Amino acid sequence: MNKKLSPEDAFYENLTLGLIKTLSTVPRVCNVTLERRQPLNACQVVNWEQRHCVYLPEDMKKFYLSTDGFVLNWSYQYAPNDIRRVGHIHFPHLLQVTLLRENIENTPVTVASAGGSAAATTTDVSASSISKDKWGNSTPIITAKSKIFEINNINEMAKVCMLYESTSSNNPKFYLLELNTLSWQFLSETFSEYLRMSIAHLGLPYWELCFSSFGLPSWTEQLFLLLAPHLLEEHEPRRGRIINPACEHPYNIIDPNIFRGKPKSVAKAAAAAAA
């Protein structure tokens, strides 16, 4: 008979879409560990928003009110005495989600600062002049009102960024910023989709570079071919998928209801600390 999961175990099982259980069935995968973290309170989230003058998207806010990020690692046994850490999924503490300050305003289409010329510039921009990434998605238009936050650094080759095209928006998108060319590649519309993508790619090294213009390093590609070859299929329409929970689209979906509150064990620990 299966052992009943504690509320906290069930929360992380749902959050990672059962990835830990799945990895335990893969030959040679071992040392699967998950760093669990205390949730933030509403004041901490509001303080971050006020400091940066933006609103977190609702799904990301609920995530941090449930757990202040997490780290999942796993190792692969190449030989009897050769075990190396391979998988790594890292969602940083909210305080580590910082404003990117490099000079990256190199987007071909920019909006002029003066009111009249800005209107003219916006009017003159045609659909054909807007640059596209390798998947055919429009690249962001960086202006003085844009705000860009670093989520992860991919071996100093690229950064995963959360980009607000305007500070009045609460629906930022997630992009890969390639550091050698300062070009943008679209990753996801929402935080939940980016979280699901990291799990679908098993946290394999530099998985985000699947969506870059230069691709994966050769040694990482070998790992993909060994453990998840379907992710490298030539005609795999990763960017064209419609995330739909209906039976004809059987993709794993993050259920926002798992963010409805703190796990009971966490709540008891917080109460005991306050006593």
Phi, psi and omega in degrees: 000135181291137179287135180288133181283145172291161179303322180291317177298318180295323179299310182288330175298316178290321182298320181266011177055035178073019184297322182298317179293322179295316181297328181294344179265355183273126179303138176076352175278132183211177176053047177281118182231148178230121176274114181267146184229154177292147176286158172277160171262169186299325181296321180294321178292316179297321178299319178296317180297317180292323180297322184256359177058041174219164174255133173292144174298152189300318182293324179289323178296316180295325177301310183287339173281351178255326178199134181279065184078180175196164176229127176240125179237151170209156184245163178233135181268101179285327181208168182309323181244025181227090179246126183231145175288129183241300185281141180205114173244121185231119170246115192289163167305149182301324179296340179273354174278097192247158180289132179277125189248003178294161177280094185241016181277070182245013182296133183303325182256113179237160180257126181293156185281328181288144186301310183295312182292330177296317180295320180293319180298315181297321182292323185282347182287119178263163182299326183288339184273347180283126185288154181238154173273184186294345180261003179087008177273143179295136176278156185289154174259111184271124178231181179296339181269356180283149174227134185234127181243137179276127178261314180212151175251122184262084174052039180058016177259329182201163177232138170275123186236144170258120190241122171262115178290339176213144180291345178280351182271147171241024178234068179291158176248164184248129184229161170256121177262114179279120190285334182286328181245354185054039177255159186251140172233129182291137175249303185203158178282330188224164175296317181300322180291321178296319176299316180295323179296319180296324179286318180299330178269010173062012184068022178299148186305129174059032183302331180300335181288351170303333185257008179273170178282341183255351174079188185277150168299152187299321182292327177289323178298325177297321177295319177299316180296330181282317190251332182211063184298335181297337181284349181249010179302136188301323185252023181287111188279064185300318184281346183265000184290141173260121182282106186219124184283001180295160187299332180282353175232075190279055178265148178293135181237136174290123178275114182297344180293342179289347179266013189291340179188176180283145172303146185303320182295326179290319179297319178296320180296320179294321179294320180294323181291327181282338183290000000 
